[in-house]
């Protein structure tokens, strides 16, 4: 199906251009930029919150603004790569991502940071499907396991380095330097991209682009992510969020109807006739939900409850990412022998168990306890990352590799937005419900005009900022108790999502 449609410049692969493993190296640097940026931003959240004079809502938008732009444009970016060449799209994305990172690092206001995060998300959306499209074109489906494992290990390594390097930068410099770190990586990605990458495109696509489909899917995904962000901000499914969620559902339905009748669809719906492809999309959504949602609350636990510095909190989670690095190659071998379905289902089950273990953390949990929990989590993530990517990429025709890559990344981004919304809603709802009564039981009256501020403080692991006769120790003890209980329920919610994903994947048929 794909042979006559896809061309690779320099197909003879003389020298550097188009070399498969040099392509893996180049694309891994690009993937490292995106994953490193994500983990560093998470560690820098408390410092940004203080320096930009904002609260939990502002910090959420630093993350959600990026996710919004990326989620809305990933599928379109994948199709643009299929049509105009993944090499060109990757280079444009890397250039813009680097420049916007510099702009964020130089920002001094929350509004400018959020605006530049949107711009960064646009270029990040261009980069991500291109990396998977180029990878799919460099290797046949039966040889994709090890390249995907290498890419996954590099992502895990950068994820491991992010909290430690970012923590040191936040402690000893300014949070803006965590974004300046993208400059040398961007330069390397651009030099390698110009030198190594072959130009892969679908020459059968013709000159027409599904502009209506692009607008519809961007509107649907943008509305959905925006609505989830409003839910996360309000801490519940508020009336304010319903119009956005409803708009996302309606635009999504219109998009599906349009794609069915379009002669040049943005997303050929025949892709979803493949049960492995569909289960791979579900897997990546579940993984995004856990990977983004759980750290969003855990970083406040590590820094505001345990009192760890940013660098120390990065070291505390190092076991998670180190095991992902070590576990990726064995997971690829396992998937090569057993197929991806069972390893992915087992991995999601282990993730659910690790979330339950993390839910048991308290103010006295030591390094050994947290390290074992994160080791278990890393053990689950390895087969899920490799297997989920393999399910999506290898079950799509080569000429649609960009669209498939866009679907894979979109699933992770939407899952990440859902994870933040679920975790924030659980924490905020529980805190608002229990904090006044817990304070009253301790002999502290919570004034009605200070309730929202107190709830938002406790929701990030800080004691309520109240004036009056109440001792600070009482406020700290009550606030910490409420936050830990709220965190427990939030992590159990992510465990339920992972368990549900395991059931879906395990029951999916293998075509």
N, C-alpha and C positions, 0 to 999 in steps of 0.2 A: 504493500500500500504506500509506503513512504519512499521507496527507492527513486522513482523518477521525479519526485517533487522537491526534494531537498538537496541543496548544493552546498559544498564547503569549499571556499576559496583555498587554493593550495592543497587540493585533495591528495596529491602525491606525497605531501608532508615531507618535502625535502627541507632539512634544516629545522628551524624553530617553529615556523608557522604551522599551526594545526597539530603539533605533537600532542598526543593524548595526555600524557602525564604532566607535561608542562602546562597544558590547559587546566588540569586539575589544580596545579600550584597557583596559577593566576586567579582562577575562580575562588580558590580557598582564601586568598588575600581579600578579595571582594566580600566574601561571606564573613570573614573576620572583622571587617570594618563595621558591618551592620550589627553583628552579635556583640562585639566589644562595646559599641556605642550604647546598646540596650542595657547591658549589665552595669556599665559605669553610671548611667543616668539613675539607675535604681539606687546605687550606693550614695550618689550625690544628693538624693532627695532631701534629707534633713538639712544639709547645708544650704541648698537652694531655697528651701522653705524659709529659713532664717534670714538669708541675705536678701531675698526678694520680697520680704515682708508679706508672706502669703500663708495660707493654711492648707489643709488637706485637699481642698477643692483645687487650689492653684497647682499644687504638685500633681494632682491627677491629670490636669490639662496639659502639663508638660509631656506626659506620656500619651494621653489620649489624642492630642492634636497630631502627633506623629502617626499614631495608629489609624486615625481617621483618614489622613491623606493616603497612607499606604494601602489600606483596605479598599478604598474607593478606586484605586488606579492599578492594582496589581494585574488583574485579568487583562485590562486594556494594554498595559505595558508588555505583557507576554505576547499578545497578538501583534503589537507593533514590532516586536523582535522577530516573530515568525515572518512578518511581511517585509520589513526593511533591513533585517540583519541583526542578530543578537550581539555581534561584536560592537556595532555602532551604538546600540542602545546601552550596552554595558559601559562603554567609554563615556557617553553623555551622563549616565547616572553616577559614575564614580567622580567625574569632574564636579557636578552639581552638589553631590553629597559632601565632598571635601570643602567646597566654598561655603556652603550653608553651615557647616560645622564651625568654621572660623567665625561666621557672623553670630552664631549662638554664643560662642565663648566670649565675644566682645560685648554682649548685651548686658544692660544694667537694669532692665525692667521686665516684669513678668510678661507683659503684653508682647514685647519684642521677642522674647524667648519663645513664646507659644507660636507667634507668627513664623519665625524661622524654623521651628520644628515642623510646621506644615510644609514649608519649602523643602526641608530635609526629607520629609516623608515622600514627596513627589519624586525626588531623585532616587531615594531608596527603593521606591516601587519599580523604577526602571531597572535597577541593578539586579534585583532578586530573581525574577523569572529568567532573565538572561543567563544567569549562572547555571541554572538547571537546564535551560535549553541547550546551551553549549556543551554541557556535560553529557546530555542525552545523545547529542550528535557525535561526540568524540568516541563513544563506546557503544557496542551492540547491547541489547537488553540483557543477555546472559552474562555480560561482564560488568554490569553496573554495580554489583554489590560492593566491591572493594573501593572504587572511586567514591561512592556515596559514603562509605565508612571513613575514608580519609577526610572527606569534606566535613563529616559529622565530628570527627576527632578534632579537626582544626577549630570548628565552631565551639566545641567543648573547651578546648585549650584557651581560646580567647575569652570564653565565658569565665573560666577560672582566673585568668589574668585580670579581667575587668575589675572585680571587687577589690583585689589587692592593690593593683596599680592605681585605680581610681581612688581608693581609700587613702593611699599615700599622698596623692595629688591634692585631695580635699583637705587633708590634715596640714600639709606643709606649704601649700600654695593657695590657689583659688579654684572654685569649682569649674570655672571656665576652661581650665587646662584639660579637663577630661574630654572636652570637645576638640581642643587643639591636637589631641593625640591622633585624630583622624588624618591630619595633614601628611605625615610621613607614610602612613598606610595608603592613603589615596595616591600619593606620588608613585609608590611601588606598583600599585594596581594599574595605573595608567601606563607606565613604562612597559610592564609585562603585557598589558592588554594590546598595545600597539605592536609589540614585537612578536607575540606568541599566538594570539587568538585568530582562528580562521573565521571567515565571514559566512555564517550559517543563516539561510533564509528559505522560505517556502516560495519557490518561483511559480507555483500553480495558483497562488493566491490572487494574482491579477492586481489591477489598480484600485479596486473598490474596497473600502473599509466599512464595517458596520457601525457607522457613526451613531445611529439611533440606539443600537445595542450598547455602545460605549457609554452614552449618556444615561441610559436606563440603569445599567449595572452600577455605574458610579453613584447615581442618585440613590439606588436601593441600598448599597453597602454603606454609603456615607450616612444616610438616614438611620440605618440600623446601629452603626457604631456611635453616632451622636446620641441616639436614644439610650443606648447602654451607658454612655458617659453621664447622661443626666441622672439615670438610675443610681450610678455609683456616687454622684455628687449628693443626691437627696438621701441616699441610704435606704431607699424603698422605691417601689414602682409608683411614682408620683404621676399625677394628671399631666404635669408638664412634659413627661417623657412619652406619654401615649401617642401624641400626634406623630412624633418622629418614628416610633416603632411601627405604627400603622402605615405611615408613608413608605417605610422600608418594605413592609409586607406587600403592599399594593404595587409598588414599582417592581418588586421582585417577580410578582405574578405576571405583570405586563411584559417584563423582560423575557420570561419563559415563553409566553405566547408569541412574542415577536421573533424569538430565535427559531421557533418551530416553522415559521413561514418565510424566514429570510433565506435568500439564495446564497448569501455570503455571511453566515452567522459568526458572531464574535466567539461564541462558545458552542460548537456543535454538540447538541444534546445527546448524540449517540455515544459520547464518552461515558455517560452515566448508565448506559446499558451494561457496562462492565462492572460486575459486583466487586472485583478487587479494586478497581479505580475508586468507586464510591466509598468502599470501606477505608481506603487510604485517605480520602478527603476527611472522613469522620475522625480517623486517627489523628490527623494533624490538627484538627479543631480542638480535640480533647487535650492534646499535648500543649497547645497554645494556652488553653484555659488554665492548666495546672502550672505551666512554666512561668506565666506572667502573673496570674492571680495569687499564687501562694507566696512568692517573694515580696509582693506588694505589702503584705501584712507582716511577713517574717522580718523584713529589714527594720521595721519599727520595734519589733520585739528584741532583736539583737542589740540595737543601739540605745533605745529609750528604756527598755526594761532591764536588760542585762548590763547596760552601761558600757558596751564595747565601743571602741573607736571605729570609724569607717574601715580602716585597714584591718583591725582585729576581727570585725564582722566578716570581711572578705576571706580571711584565713579560716574562719569557722566553717564556711560553706565550701572550702576548697576540696574536701573529700567528695562532694557531689560531682564536680566537674572533672576531677582527676579520674574518677571511676568511669565517667562517660568517655574520656580519652582512651583509657585502657580497654574499656568494654566494647568499643565500636568495631574493631577488627574481628574479635571472636563472634560478635553478633552477626557480622556479615557472613562469616563461615557457616554459622548455624542457619541463617536464612537461606544461604545457597543450598544447603542439604535438605532442609525441612520446608522451604517456602516461607514467605513472610507472615502468613496469617497466624499461625500458632505462636511464633516468637513475639509478635506484636500483642496478641491477647495476653500472653504471660507477662510481658513487660508492663502493660496497663494494670494488670492485677497487682504487680509488685509496687507500682506507683500508688495505687489506692491504699495498700498496706502501709507504705511509708508516710502517706498523708495522715493516716490514723495515728502512727507513731509520733509524728511531729505535733499532732493535736494534744499530746500528753506533756509537752514542754511547759515548764513553769519558771518562776523567778529564781529557782535554785538549781536549775538544770545546768550541769557542767559540760565541759568540752567533750568528754567521752560520749555522753548521752546524745548531744546534738550531732556529733561526728557520725555515730552509728546510724542515726536517722537519715542523714544526708547521703551516706554510703548506700543505704537501701534505695533511696530515691535515684541515685546515679545508676544503680544496677538495673532499675526498671527503664530508665530513659534510653539506654543504649540500643536495645532492639527496637524500641518504638521509633526513635529518630531514623534509624537506617531502614527499618521495614516499612514505615509509613511513607517515606520518600520513594522507596522502591515500588510500592503498590501504585502510587500515582504516576510516576514518570515512566515506568516500563510498560504500563498498560494503556498508554496513549501513543498514537502513531507519531513517528518522528517529526512530520511536518507540523504537528500541533504541540510540540514539546514546550514551546513558550507559553501557550495557553495552559497546558498541564502544570507547568511550573508556577504560573500565576494562580491557578486554582489551589495548589498546595500551599503557597504562601498566604493567599487570601484566607484559607481555612485557619491557618495559625494566627493571623492577625485578628480575625473576627473572634476566634476562640480566646485570644488574649484580652480583647475588650470585654467579652463575656465574663472572663475570669475576674477582672478588676471590678466589674459591676456586681457580680455575685459576692465576692469577698467584702467589698465596701458596703454593700447593702446589709449583709449579715452583721458586720461589725457595728455599723452605725445604728441599725435597728435595735440590736441587743443592748448597745450602750445607752441609747435614748430611753429604752424601756426599764433598765435595771439601775442606772446610776442614781436617779433621785431617791429611790427607796433604799439603796445601799448607804447613801450619805445620811439619810434620815435615821437609819438604824444606828449609825455611828454618832448621832447627835448633831449633824450638820444640816442646816436648811439650805436648799438650793434655790436662790431667787429666780423667779420666772424669767426675768430679763437677762439672766446669765446662763440659762439652761443650754442654749445652742452652743455657746462658746465653750462651756464645760464639756459637753458631749464631744465636740470636735477635738478638744485637747486629749481626752481619754481615748478617743478612737485611734490616736497615733502613739499610745503608750505613755503619755505624759499625765501628771496629776492635774486635776481641775484647778484653774487659776481663780481662786476665790479669796476675797478679803473678809476679815472678821476674826472671831475668836478661835476658829478651828485651827488645830495644830497642823503644820505641814506634813508631819508623819502620818496623821490620820488620812489626809487627802491623798497622799501618795499610796498608802496601803489600799484604800478603797478603789482608787482609780486603776491601780495595777491589777487588782482582783477582777474588776469588770472587764478590763482589756483582755486579760488572759482567757477568761471565759468566752468572750466574743471571738477571739482568735481561734479557740478550740472549735467552735461551731463553724467558723469560716473554713478552716482546714478540713473538717469533716465533710463540708459541702463539696470541696474539690475532690475528696476521696470518692464521693458518690458519683461525680462526673466521670472519673477515671474507671470506676467499676462498671458503669453503664457502657462506656466505650469498649471495655474488654468483652462484654457480652455481645455487643453489636458485631465486633470484628470476628469473634469466635464462631458466631452463627452464620456469617457471610459465606456464600458458596465460592468455590474457586473455579473460575472459568477455564 
